[in-house]
Amino acid sequence: MGASLSPRSAQVIDLEAVRQRHYARKRLVRLAPELDGLEMVYHLASNPESYYGMPILAWGLREDGEIFGLVPWMESLTPCDQLNSHENGCFIGYRDPETEEIFEQPPEHKYVELTSAAEYFDYEESQEVTLIQQLPDTLGTHALCMNHPEEPWHIKPVHGWRLFSNGSIEALLADETQATMSPVLLGDSCLYCGHSKHRTLYFFQRHIANLILEEDPSTLEALSLMVVADDTP
């Protein structure tokens, strides 16, 4: 065998460690509410000539410094730039409905707000998953809660969202039997993380949730098709 041409000895690369570092850089570390009515713009493959707007709930900051809008979408609070389904929706950009301007990047003032807050609330690393932040839901989001396809489902309003140290986000729902005051606010003991009691959650905007509650036939048919398709292996 010939001698190695490399002046350095071979090293074993720990791919799992590399993946973990990459994941950490993409971890969500801070949220900021959207209070000025900015929207996400998307389109559907069934109607590519039309654009649709959806209010943004919040903005998120990743550890690598990237920021993005967040919307309650299907089963999670989802980064806008991750919507790439031609069937359910493809992300186009952000929109200011007041000026009707569409832009690809989040506004600069949100970057300043998020990075400043992240520097101020500089949490120490911990092996345990801890609560980092709570935001109220300002869009009237509702969650369809399911534990098994054969069991009855029910609709519950989302009262807020929790960001944890591992970057995960959980919707806050209320156990009405434990509520002692009205309205329910963040910090009330009756609130629980949705996935702690329900196997599956689907999030809907307020007007869609009301159509479901009113048993609108076309809405219920579309909901049934969505649930059946998602439950198919």
C-alpha positions in Angstrom: 0.0 0.0 0.0 1.2 3.5 -0.7 1.7 6.1 2.0 -1.1 8.5 2.9 -0.8 11.8 1.0 -2.5 13.6 3.9 -0.2 15.3 6.4 -2.9 14.7 9.1 -4.0 11.4 10.5 -7.5 10.2 9.7 -10.2 11.1 12.1 -13.6 9.4 12.9 -16.4 11.9 12.3 -19.3 11.6 14.8 -22.2 12.1 12.4 -24.7 12.1 15.3 -22.8 14.9 17.0 -22.8 16.9 13.8 -26.5 16.4 13.4 -27.1 17.5 17.0 -25.0 20.7 16.5 -27.0 21.4 13.3 -30.3 20.9 15.1 -29.2 23.2 17.9 -28.4 26.0 15.5 -31.9 25.6 14.1 -33.6 25.5 17.5 -36.2 28.2 18.2 -35.1 30.4 21.1 -37.4 33.3 21.2 -40.9 34.4 20.2 -42.4 37.9 19.5 -46.1 38.5 19.0 -47.4 40.0 15.7 -49.6 42.9 16.7 -49.7 45.0 13.5 -51.7 42.6 11.3 -48.9 41.4 9.0 -49.9 38.3 7.0 -48.4 35.3 5.4 -49.1 34.9 1.7 -49.4 31.5 0.1 -51.0 29.8 -3.0 -52.6 26.5 -3.8 -51.7 24.2 -6.7 -55.5 24.0 -7.5 -55.5 27.8 -8.1 -52.0 29.0 -8.8 -53.1 32.3 -10.1 -54.6 33.4 -6.8 -52.7 34.4 -3.6 -54.2 33.9 -0.1 -53.4 35.8 3.1 -53.3 34.4 6.6 -52.6 36.5 9.7 -49.3 35.8 11.4 -49.5 34.9 15.1 -45.9 35.5 16.0 -42.3 35.7 14.8 -39.6 33.3 15.9 -35.8 33.5 16.3 -33.6 30.5 15.7 -30.3 30.1 17.5 -28.4 30.7 14.2 -30.0 34.2 14.0 -32.7 33.4 11.4 -36.2 34.8 11.9 -39.5 33.8 10.4 -43.2 34.2 10.8 -45.3 31.5 12.6 -48.9 30.5 11.8 -51.2 27.9 13.3 -51.2 25.4 10.4 -52.5 21.8 10.3 -50.9 20.1 13.4 -48.5 22.7 14.7 -47.5 26.4 15.0 -45.5 26.3 11.8 -42.7 28.5 10.4 -44.1 30.2 7.2 -41.1 29.3 5.1 -41.7 25.6 5.8 -45.0 25.6 4.0 -44.2 23.9 0.7 -47.2 21.6 0.0 -48.8 22.3 -3.3 -52.0 20.6 -2.0 -52.3 22.5 1.3 -50.3 25.6 0.6 -47.0 27.0 -0.6 -45.4 30.0 1.1 -44.9 33.1 -1.1 -43.9 35.8 1.3 -45.2 38.3 3.9 -47.7 41.1 3.3 -48.5 44.4 4.9 -52.3 44.6 4.3 -52.2 48.4 5.0 -49.8 49.1 2.1 -50.4 45.8 0.2 -46.7 45.4 -0.1 -45.4 41.8 -0.4 -41.9 41.1 0.8 -39.8 38.0 1.1 -37.9 38.7 4.3 -39.3 39.5 7.8 -39.3 43.2 8.8 -36.1 44.5 10.3 -37.9 45.8 13.4 -38.8 42.2 14.3 -35.2 41.1 14.0 -34.2 43.9 16.4 -37.0 43.1 18.8 -36.2 39.3 18.9 -32.4 39.5 19.1 -32.6 42.2 21.9 -35.0 40.1 23.9 -32.9 36.9 23.4 -29.8 38.7 24.7 -31.7 40.1 27.7 -33.3 36.7 28.6 -30.2 34.7 28.2 -31.1 31.3 29.8 -28.5 28.9 31.0 -28.3 25.5 29.2 -30.0 22.7 31.1 -30.3 19.0 30.6 -33.9 19.2 31.5 -36.5 20.7 29.1 -37.8 23.9 30.7 -40.3 26.5 29.9 -38.8 29.6 28.1 -41.7 31.7 27.1 -45.5 32.0 26.9 -47.6 33.9 24.4 -51.3 34.5 24.4 -53.2 33.5 21.2 -54.4 36.7 19.5 -56.1 35.1 16.5 -58.9 33.1 18.0 -57.2 29.9 17.0 -59.1 26.7 17.8 -57.8 23.1 18.1 -59.7 20.0 17.0 -58.7 17.4 19.6 -58.6 13.7 18.7 -57.4 10.7 20.7 -58.5 7.9 18.3 -60.2 8.1 14.8 -63.2 6.0 16.1 -63.7 8.3 19.2 -65.6 11.6 19.2 -63.5 14.7 18.5 -64.1 18.1 20.0 -63.1 21.7 19.3 -61.4 23.8 22.0 -60.1 27.4 21.9 -56.4 27.9 22.1 -55.6 30.3 24.9 -51.8 30.5 24.3 -48.6 28.9 23.3 -45.6 27.7 25.3 -42.0 27.7 24.0 -39.7 25.2 25.6 -35.9 25.1 25.9 -35.6 22.3 23.2 -37.3 24.6 20.7 -40.7 22.9 20.8 -44.0 24.8 20.9 -47.2 23.6 22.6 -50.7 24.9 22.4 -52.4 25.7 25.7 -55.9 24.4 26.1 -58.3 24.7 29.1 -59.8 22.0 31.2 -63.2 23.7 31.7 -63.9 21.6 34.8 -60.9 23.1 36.5 -61.5 26.7 35.5 -62.3 29.0 38.4 -62.2 32.4 36.7 -63.3 33.9 33.4 -61.8 34.7 31.0 -59.0 32.1 31.2 -55.6 33.8 31.2 -52.0 32.5 30.9 -50.9 31.2 34.2 -54.3 29.8 35.2 -54.0 26.3 36.6 -56.7 24.9 34.3 -54.4 25.3 31.3 -52.6 22.3 29.9 -50.3 21.5 26.9 -52.5 20.0 24.2 -50.4 17.0 23.4 -50.3 16.0 27.0 -54.0 14.9 26.8 -54.7 14.5 23.1 -52.9 12.3 20.5 -53.7 14.6 17.6 -54.4 18.3 17.3 -55.5 20.2 14.1 -55.5 24.0 14.3 -58.0 26.2 12.6 -58.7 29.9 12.3 -61.7 31.2 14.2 -64.1 31.4 11.2 -63.3 27.8 10.1 -63.8 26.6 13.7 -67.2 28.2 13.9 -68.2 26.6 10.6 -67.2 23.2 12.1 -69.2 24.0 15.3 -72.2 25.0 13.2 -71.9 21.7 11.4 -71.6 23.3 8.0 -71.9 20.3 5.5 -69.1 21.3 3.1 -66.7 22.1 6.0 -67.4 18.8 7.7 -66.8 16.9 4.5 -63.5 18.6 3.9 -62.5 18.0 7.5 -63.4 14.3 7.2 -61.3 13.9 4.1 -58.4 15.6 5.8 -58.5 13.5 8.9 -58.9 10.2 6.9 -56.0 11.1 4.6 -53.7 12.1 7.6 -54.6 8.8 9.4 -53.7 6.6 6.4 -50.4 4.8 6.9 
